[in-house]
Amino acid sequence: MKDTMPNMIFADRNGNIMDFEGCAMVARSGDYLLPVGQEETISLPEGSQLYVLPERYPIGMDRDTGEIVVLKKNPYDGKGPVYAVATFLSAAHTQTYTAAWEKRSDAQMLPLFAYTAIGWADGFVTTALRTDESRRQDPDTFNMEVVQKGIESWERMFPDNRLVKHLFHCAQGYCCPAALNLFQSREEAPLPTSPACNARCIGCISLQEKCSVPSPQERISFIPEPREIAEIALQHIRTVDKPVVSFGQGCEGEPLMVSSVIRDAIKLIRKETSEGTINLNTNASMPDKIAELADAGLDSMRISMNSARKATYNAYFRPQYDFALIRDSAREMKERGKFVSINLFVFPGVTDAPKEAAAIKEFIHTCGIDMVQWRNLNIDPDFYLEMLNQKLPSGVGIARLIEEIPVRRGYFNPYVGKV
C-alpha cells in the first residue's frame, strides 16, 4: 500500500511547491493524522487553488518506516524553512480530509478558507468528492466578455437600481460566481438584502470583529427597496432557463432581519409571474417570518448549519436566538409543501463524529429535509477545534456519511419549479 500512496507535497523557502516521494501523503480528520490511499483521492479539480501555509510544517509518512514525520527542511537541499500546502477546492466539491501540518508557536490565524489535503500522483490529487453535477460555477463556464456586456446592458435597463450597482461590484471586484452568473443570464441570481444579523458567526465572511482575521468581502450597507429586488428577480426569471433567485448571500447578514422587505419583493415578483424558484438562504431563526414568506410565494429554503447539536452549533454561530427555532422554521415550510435543504458546513473529524452524524440524521428525518448541500467550512482548522473545545472520537468518514444520508445530495440551490 505504501508504494501506491500519493507523495506528500511541501513548499520550499521561496514558496515553490514540490512533491517528495520519500514520504507518502498524510491528511487530517479532526485531531487525527491519517495516511491517505490513492483510492481516497481525486485529481485536483480545475479552478482549485493552492495555498502555501506560513508558520506550518508539512507532515507525511516515511515510506521506509511507516512513521508519521514532520518535514522541517527541504529534503533536496537540506535548507529550511519549508511550509505545508493545502488546496481550496473549486465549487461543487466537498472535502473529505483537511491538510495536515505542525503549527509553529508564532503561527498566525489562517484566513477564512477551507484547507483541504493535497498530494501528488502523476499530478495533483486531493481528498474530495464532487457532490453536485451542476456546472453553474465551473471555471470554464464564466466568460468575462459576456459578463461585461451583461453589466452594460443591466446598467442601461436599471440606471437607478442600487442593488444592481452593488452586484456590479460583486462581479467585478470579487468575481462572485453568483453575480457573474446573473450578468451572463445563467442559473442562480443573488438578491442580497440585509446589512444586519442576529448571529455572530466566528467564520463570517462579510463581517469580522476588530483584530480578528479579515473578512474576504464587504457586507451590503443598505436595505434595497422591494421594487429594486423585484426588478432583478423578474429580469432573471424572464431570460433564464430553470431560473433560481436567492436571498441570503455572502455579502449580507441574515435576510430574515428585513423579512418585510423580502415579503413585499416576493409579492411583487409573484404578481408578475409564477415561474422561477424563489429561494431563501437563512439561519431559519424566525419561524413566524418564514411562514409569512412561504405564504407570499417563497419556494425553497436553505438552512445554514455547522451541526445539528446545540452545543456545537452555538459555539460557531453565537446566535441571539434559540436553536429550537430552526426546527420550527423547517416545519413551517414543509407544512406548506415547500422544499427545504441544509447548507451543512463540512469539517472532517467534526461533521462525521458519531454523535454529530447521529444528530444530523435525526434532524433530517424529523424535519423532513429534502436535500443536504455539502459545503466546506471556511475556517482555520486549529482555531475551529480550539473554539469547539470538545474531545471527539474518530469520525466515520465524510464519504461514508454522505452515502448514509438518504436524501438528495448537492452543493447548489436547485430549481424546484415547473420543468
PyMOL commands that set and color helices and strands:
alter all, ss='L'
color gray80, all
select helices_A, chain A and resi 38-40+139-141+144-157+162-173+177-183+226-239+255-272+287-296+310-317+324-335+354-367+381-388+398-404
alter helices_A, ss='H'
color red, helices_A
select strands_A, chain A and resi 7-11+17-29+32-35+42-43+49-53+56-62+68-70+84-88+93-95+98-99+101-103+118-120+124-126+128-130+188-190+244-247+277-282+300-305+339-346+371-376+408-410
alter strands_A, ss='S'
color yellow, strands_A
deselect
rebuild
show_as cartoon
